[in-house]
Amino acid sequence: MSRPDAPTPLHRRSQFRRLRPAALAAALAAVLLGTLGTATDTHAKTSGPAPSTCPPRLLDTARCYSGQDANGAHYTMAVPSDWNGSLVVHAHGGPDLGDASDPARSADDLERWAVMVDEGYAWAGSAYRRGGYGTRMAAADTENVRRLFVKEFGTPRRTYVHGQSWGGNVAAKVAETYGARPGVYDGALLTSGVLGGGSRGYDHRVDLRVVYQYYCRNHPRPSEPQYPLWQGLRADSTMTAAGLRSRLQECTGYASPPADRTAMQQRNLDDILAVTRIPERAIESHLRFATFTFRDIVASRLDGRNAFGNPGVKYSGSHDDKALNAGVERFSPDPTARRDLSYDSDLTGRVPIPVLTLHAIDDPTAFVEHEAAYRATLRGAGRESHLVQTFTTETEHSALSDSEYANSLSTLDTWARTGNKPTPLSTARSCAAFDERYGSGCFYTPDFRPEPYATRIRPRPGGLSWPAMTAAQEKAWSRVDGVGIAP
């Protein structure tokens, strides 16, 4: 997910929120088209795709290109020598934090998913125009890199959008926003996806933030300036990821063998893990998100407003639940902040194209119950027939088996070309042929079905119905001046 290894600089408030209503409407329309860069002079000049060095795996089998679009987003493209005529447009995870687009990010992603180019598909990925949260912004930048590819190389035979982690949320937003246009996208592959949306998908991290502070009292320390925990971290703090790890270690001994922990550290760790249902191996990454990315969302994207809450949540599993519930910090979201986060990242389920998902059952970062939320979202929108979900016994989040990625892409392509909908069982069976080439294993469990989202993430009031944002709400909110998160 996010990788804040240094103090995260605060983003300047976007000029977007200071526009007059007419100009704001025009700018919002530009965002949806991925062309906001033409409306401001703050972005880098456009550079078309220029030849660049391919990752070692593709040096002899593909031509690679890089550039920067009108919005300042760096991008990378690859065209295999034996191109099958189709394109994969990739949406990366994160979000990474920082003011500017990272030119290395899309190149790194091409290296990670080179298997798709090995399979004969062209590949295009955007690093997005800036770091920080913004699902619609990332979706617009993903659509824009597709357009740049078409302009340079012509219209592909078929185009698939792929998203990993938070990129799964971005790719799902791409499918909803642009998928209805004929010939634009033919299918979506969502892997390890954060598919619960922003308004509900981070509630377990809200719980971690407050439960951690109840037990540890060091984030902030009593001697430091105090702030409401929904901020993640106060805006002017210079804390680094290393500093956060030090405090987590101080309180829980999480990085030490159990025999080296004090009795108090072990009890703190046991209580935090039991209450939040977060795996021990992932507690540091979740707390990092609940610190640095929450600060980005609140301070830089929502003008200091709170989109998170835990009213009425009953925490359980600790050695003293009564004391925990009496002492844990409580807060309610600002309705406008909640609306803006929901509009930006929640999904309506109105997908008009085939969607195939792949998710490790023991994913420690994007819990597999996100898939239950996504199925409920499509069911609520009457689009469940567009969805096939597959699950594996893997225990990773950031990368799954190359054999499975190749198999998933082939399965989606066959579905889009023929109209014959696959099943989890047929998908599992077809993987063996790809594993003969890649040898990374096929770990499907065709009969697995995730439990409802609320069995893993404690629901807030009204949080049991899906979609979290209906198509009618999205349409109504889109008419509100300044709604959402500015690019």
Backbone hydrogen bonds, N-H to C=O, Kabsch-Sander energy under -0.5 kcal/mol:
donor,donor_aa,acceptor,acceptor_aa,energy
5,D,3,R,-1.5
17,R,14,S,-1.1
18,R,15,Q,-1.7
19,L,16,F,-1.0
24,L,20,R,-3.2
25,A,21,P,-2.4
26,A,22,A,-1.8
27,A,23,A,-2.4
28,L,24,L,-2.7
29,A,25,A,-2.2
30,A,26,A,-2.0
31,V,27,A,-2.0
32,L,28,L,-1.9
33,L,29,A,-1.3
34,G,30,A,-0.5
34,G,31,V,-1.4
35,T,30,A,-2.9
38,T,35,T,-1.8
39,A,36,L,-2.3
40,T,37,G,-0.7
47,S,68,Q,-3.1
50,A,66,S,-3.0
52,S,64,C,-2.4
58,L,55,P,-2.1
59,L,55,P,-0.7
59,L,56,P,-0.9
61,T,58,L,-1.3
62,A,58,L,-1.6
63,R,79,V,-2.5
64,C,52,S,-0.6
65,Y,77,M,-2.6
66,S,50,A,-2.2
67,G,75,Y,-1.7
68,Q,47,S,-1.0
69,D,73,A,-2.5
72,G,69,D,-2.0
74,H,72,G,-0.5
74,H,128,Y,-0.5
75,Y,67,G,-2.3
76,T,125,G,-2.2
77,M,65,Y,-2.8
78,A,123,W,-2.4
79,V,63,R,-2.7
81,S,61,T,-3.0
83,W,80,P,-1.3
84,N,120,G,-3.1
87,L,158,R,-2.5
88,V,122,A,-2.5
89,V,87,L,-0.5
89,V,160,Y,-3.1
90,H,88,V,-0.6
90,H,124,A,-3.0
91,A,162,H,-3.0
92,H,90,H,-0.5
92,H,126,S,-0.5
101,S,129,R,-0.7
105,R,102,D,-1.3
106,S,102,D,-0.6
107,A,103,P,-0.5
108,D,104,A,-2.5
109,D,105,R,-2.1
110,L,106,S,-2.1
111,E,107,A,-1.8
112,R,108,D,-2.0
113,W,109,D,-2.4
114,A,111,E,-1.0
116,M,113,W,-1.7
117,V,113,W,-0.5
117,V,114,A,-0.7
118,D,114,A,-2.5
119,E,115,V,-1.4
120,G,117,V,-2.0
121,Y,116,M,-1.9
122,A,86,S,-2.5
123,W,78,A,-2.5
124,A,88,V,-2.1
125,G,76,T,-2.5
126,S,90,H,-0.9
127,A,74,H,-3.3
131,G,98,G,-1.3
132,G,96,D,-4.0
138,A,134,G,-2.3
139,A,135,T,-2.3
140,A,136,R,-2.6
141,D,137,M,-2.3
142,T,138,A,-2.1
143,E,139,A,-2.5
144,N,140,A,-2.1
145,V,141,D,-1.8
146,R,142,T,-1.4
147,R,143,E,-1.9
148,L,144,N,-2.3
149,F,145,V,-2.0
150,V,146,R,-2.4
151,K,147,R,-2.5
152,E,148,L,-1.7
153,F,149,F,-3.3
154,G,150,V,-2.2
157,R,85,G,-3.6
160,Y,87,L,-2.8
161,V,187,G,-2.0
162,H,89,V,-3.0
163,G,189,L,-2.1
164,Q,91,A,-1.5
165,S,191,T,-1.8
167,G,164,Q,-2.1
168,G,165,S,-2.0
169,N,165,S,-0.8
169,N,166,W,-0.6
170,V,166,W,-2.0
171,A,167,G,-3.3
172,A,168,G,-2.2
173,K,169,N,-1.9
174,V,170,V,-2.3
175,A,171,A,-2.5
176,E,172,A,-1.9
177,T,173,K,-2.6
178,Y,174,V,-3.0
179,G,174,V,-0.8
179,G,175,A,-1.0
181,R,178,Y,-1.4
184,V,181,R,-1.9
185,Y,181,R,-0.6
186,D,159,T,-3.6
187,G,159,T,-0.8
188,A,354,P,-2.3
189,L,161,V,-2.7
190,L,188,A,-0.5
190,L,356,L,-2.4
191,T,163,G,-2.8
191,T,189,L,-0.6
192,S,358,L,-2.7
194,V,165,S,-1.9
195,L,193,G,-1.3
200,R,197,G,-0.5
201,G,197,G,-2.7
202,Y,198,G,-0.5
203,D,200,R,-1.6
205,R,202,Y,-0.7
206,V,202,Y,-1.7
207,D,203,D,-2.3
208,L,204,H,-2.0
209,R,205,R,-2.4
210,V,206,V,-2.0
211,V,207,D,-2.7
212,Y,208,L,-2.8
213,Q,209,R,-1.5
214,Y,210,V,-1.9
215,Y,211,V,-1.8
216,C,212,Y,-3.2
217,R,213,Q,-1.5
219,H,220,P,-1.1
221,R,218,N,-0.6
224,E,221,R,-1.8
231,Q,228,P,-1.9
232,G,229,L,-1.9
233,L,231,Q,-2.1
237,S,234,R,-1.7
244,L,240,T,-2.1
245,R,241,A,-2.4
246,S,242,A,-1.9
247,R,243,G,-1.6
248,L,244,L,-2.4
249,Q,245,R,-2.6
250,E,246,S,-2.3
251,C,247,R,-1.9
252,T,248,L,-2.5
253,G,248,L,-0.5
253,G,249,Q,-1.9
256,S,253,G,-2.1
260,D,257,P,-2.2
261,R,258,P,-1.3
266,Q,262,T,-2.4
267,R,263,A,-2.1
268,N,264,M,-2.7
269,L,265,Q,-2.6
270,D,266,Q,-2.8
271,D,267,R,-2.6
272,I,268,N,-2.5
273,L,269,L,-2.5
274,A,270,D,-2.3
275,V,271,D,-2.4
276,T,272,I,-2.3
277,R,273,L,-1.9
282,A,279,P,-1.6
283,I,280,E,-1.1
286,H,282,A,-2.1
287,L,283,I,-2.3
288,R,284,E,-2.1
289,F,285,S,-1.9
290,A,286,H,-2.4
291,T,287,L,-0.5
291,T,288,R,-0.9
292,F,288,R,-2.6
293,T,288,R,-0.8
293,T,289,F,-0.5
294,F,289,F,-1.7
295,R,291,T,-1.4
296,D,292,F,-2.0
297,I,293,T,-2.7
298,V,294,F,-2.9
299,A,295,R,-2.6
300,S,295,R,-0.8
300,S,296,D,-1.4
301,R,296,D,-1.1
301,R,297,I,-0.6
302,L,297,I,-1.2
304,G,298,V,-3.0
305,R,302,L,-2.2
307,A,305,R,-0.5
310,N,331,F,-2.2
313,V,310,N,-1.4
315,Y,313,V,-0.7
324,L,320,D,-2.1
325,N,321,D,-2.8
326,A,322,K,-1.6
327,G,323,A,-1.9
328,V,324,L,-2.2
334,D,306,N,-3.2
338,R,334,D,-2.7
339,R,335,P,-2.2
340,D,336,T,-2.3
341,L,337,A,-2.5
342,S,338,R,-2.4
343,Y,339,R,-3.1
344,D,340,D,-1.9
345,S,341,L,-2.0
346,D,342,S,-2.4
351,V,349,G,-2.1
355,V,386,H,-2.9
356,L,188,A,-2.7
357,T,388,V,-2.2
358,L,190,L,-2.0
359,H,390,T,-1.4
361,I,392,T,-3.2
362,D,394,E,-1.5
363,D,360,A,-1.5
367,F,365,T,-0.9
370,H,367,F,-2.4
371,E,368,V,-1.8
372,A,368,V,-0.6
373,A,369,E,-1.8
374,Y,370,H,-2.1
375,R,371,E,-2.4
376,A,372,A,-2.3
377,T,373,A,-1.9
378,L,374,Y,-2.4
379,R,375,R,-2.6
380,G,376,A,-2.4
381,A,377,T,-1.2
382,G,379,R,-1.3
383,R,378,L,-3.3
384,E,378,L,-0.6
386,H,383,R,-2.1
387,L,384,E,-1.8
388,V,355,V,-2.2
390,T,357,T,-1.8
392,T,359,H,-1.9
393,T,443,F,-2.2
405,Y,401,S,-2.2
406,A,402,D,-2.7
407,N,403,S,-2.1
408,S,404,E,-2.9
409,L,405,Y,-2.3
410,S,406,A,-2.1
411,T,407,N,-2.6
412,L,408,S,-2.5
413,D,409,L,-2.3
414,T,410,S,-2.5
415,W,411,T,-2.1
416,A,412,L,-2.6
417,R,413,D,-2.4
418,T,414,T,-2.6
419,G,415,W,-2.2
421,K,419,G,-0.8
427,T,423,T,-2.4
428,A,424,P,-2.0
429,R,425,L,-2.2
430,S,426,S,-1.7
431,C,427,T,-0.6
431,C,428,A,-0.8
432,A,429,R,-0.8
433,A,430,S,-0.6
434,F,430,S,-0.6
434,F,431,C,-0.7
435,D,431,C,-2.0
436,E,432,A,-1.3
437,R,434,F,-0.9
438,Y,434,F,-2.4
439,G,435,D,-1.7
445,T,391,F,-2.7
448,F,445,T,-1.8
455,T,452,P,-2.0
456,R,453,Y,-1.8
457,I,453,Y,-2.5
458,R,456,R,-0.5
463,G,460,R,-2.6
465,S,462,G,-0.7
469,M,347,L,-0.8
474,E,470,T,-2.6
475,K,471,A,-2.2
476,A,472,A,-2.4
477,W,473,Q,-3.2
478,S,474,E,-1.9
479,R,476,A,-1.2
480,V,477,W,-2.2
483,V,480,V,-1.8
